[in-house]
């Protein structure tokens, strides 16, 4: 890991700067009760309320059903421990495949281990700023996802030329990174294209009784990409006309 002149890693400096760039505008972003930190390998940022300081930490364990997280107690730039009390409020920030998230929480307990840990209690719904390389459209339609030698029927929730999100039956299990085949129809009635594409499960969401999967296309042919782009563009134009009252 590269070390900057002030002793902090470049990764940490980049993460800290990136958070400063958008956290102040977090309330303008989408509230997302499905967002939850669940990757122990990633860096997380803690921002104590009423203080300008932000600290880097790592997630140790989490319990999304109870809204609890255990994080490593962060240290100040001089290496000393950050002092907090039970009830102190903070924001936990992280980035994953679905976007940039900020979760409001409170210090539930400080555990004096070596190093010490903090038990955090969720007190609000995460705010998400989506990361999109491609335009994405809410586009509900049937979809079929391969599992072994057969296909599972699911419900497509949105669509982009880079991938889609689908709601799957609760008894069906997919793994992050699993390669599958996707079958679905794209386009309006009378002008549809059947899409059969190789894809990868980018993320599995399993909270609040709903199971969804984020799916990324693998080497989608340019002709299919162009068809999806045109479909999204035409739908967006149509929806703008409806909102403005011009339905001609």
PyMOL commands that set and color helices and strands:
alter all, ss='L'
color gray80, all
select helices_A, chain A and resi 10-23+26-28+222-244
alter helices_A, ss='H'
color red, helices_A
select strands_A, chain A and resi 30-31+43-48+54-63+68-72+89-96+99-111+117-122+127-129+137-147+150-159+163-167+179-186+193-207+210-217
alter strands_A, ss='S'
color yellow, strands_A
deselect
rebuild
show_as cartoon
